Every structure is written in structure tokens, then in C-alpha cells.
Amino acid sequence: MRLKEWILDVIFPKLCLGCGEEGNLLCPSCRNGFVFRAPTCPVCSRRNFTGILCASCADESGLRRFLAPFSYRQGLVRDLIHAYKYDGVRELALIFTDEIAAFLNFYAIRPAASSLIVPIPLHRARERERGFNQAGLLAEALAKKLDLAMSPVLRRRHATDSQIDMATHDDRRKNVAGAFGTKDYLAIAGKTIILVDDVSTSGATLYEAARTLRASGARSVWAIVIAKG
């Protein structure tokens, strides 16, 4: 396998997605340009440095904690997520995972060993179209990095429209209402569940998933994404 990778690197050398320098998908210089975004409540935008939501915001969202190392407004971060999600550059999952782990370490946030990592699922048709579930691949890599269990206990009950072009939060909330179901209640009951996705914009998808998991017996639900829009 290493010989095959070496041959491919010779024929198709990796170029930095930030500056085009040959050698790595992301060169050290571009990577050092990343700027962490302080933990902020996704509902009211108040900074708190722990990721723990205000009591009223936690009730509204179903989340106990929300963590996003980067802002989606950072041009390089946005370009990398686009390359990962739409161009299928799957190796970026490991880079994102390293950055998430560094972010957690920087803010001294340590999930309990019994926590369960759960990816936001794609509908089967969307996953076939894309070729993979970007949240699933990221969740697998993050679980391995943090030495936590991972299980796809969430499922999509029906397809939903893309949230990107929806103008209001209410439209997005209605779009994902009832979109999720759960399986393997024993794996969920009493656990802290860590939802993983690539980007959160309005938060509607994460909130709906969190409410579904809480209704299925989860003790608390965190969310970790690469970037907050």
C-alpha cells in the first residue's frame, strides 16, 4: 500500500490546497495560519470558553455543549471544507481531526471516556450521490483520535432539501423537523452523545438531531463541527 501511495505521489504530487506548494495537502505555513474561534453559544452567540450553552439556550437547542474550532468565514477553512465535502478529498478528515483535537486540548475540554461519537447521517440517496458521508468519515477519525466509541445510531427517516439556500431559520427548522430516528436504544440510554458534522449554519440540523437523541434516552448531547457559519 505504501509503494502504491509513493508511486501515485510521484505521478500526481500533492499540492497544498492553500498556496499550491508541492508536498502536502496543506503546507505548514498555511496550517499555521489557522485561527481558533473561541467557544460561543450557537443560539445567543455569547462566548464562554467552555462550549457549555446557557440554560435557556440549552433548552431551546437540546445541546449541552457546542464546539467549533473555526469560523466558516475564514477563506481557507471554507475552501478546505468544500474540497472535502464536494470534491471528495477524504484525506482532509485527518487534518480536520487533528485541528479539532488541538482545539479541545487548548481549551482543556475532555469528553468522558464513556461518551459516544455519533455522525449526522445523510439520506441514502444523498450519500450515493456524494460517494461518502463526510460527517461519518470525520466521526470515525475523531473517535480514533480521542479514543472514544463511535456508532451511527442516528438515521435519516426521509430526505431533506439543502439548507444552504433557505433564507430563514424557520424554513430550515421546518425542513429538518422529524428528519431523524434512532436505533440501538441501549447504546444511547444514559450516555453523553457527541454529534459530529462538518459545518453548522443555523444549527437547525444539530438541534433536531439532539432533540431526537434526548427523546431516545441520551443523558446529554454535545455537538462538534469543523466550522460555524
Salt bridges, closest charged atoms under 4 A:
ASP9 OD1 - LYS14 NZ 3.00
ASP98 OD2 - ARG31 NH2 3.56
ASP98 OD1 - LYS145 NZ 3.08
GLU99 OE2 - ARG31 NE 2.86
ASP170 OD1 - ARG173 NH2 2.51
ASP170 OD2 - LYS174 NZ 3.26
ASP198 OD2 - LYS85 NZ 3.19
GLU208 OE1 - ARG211 NH2 3.63
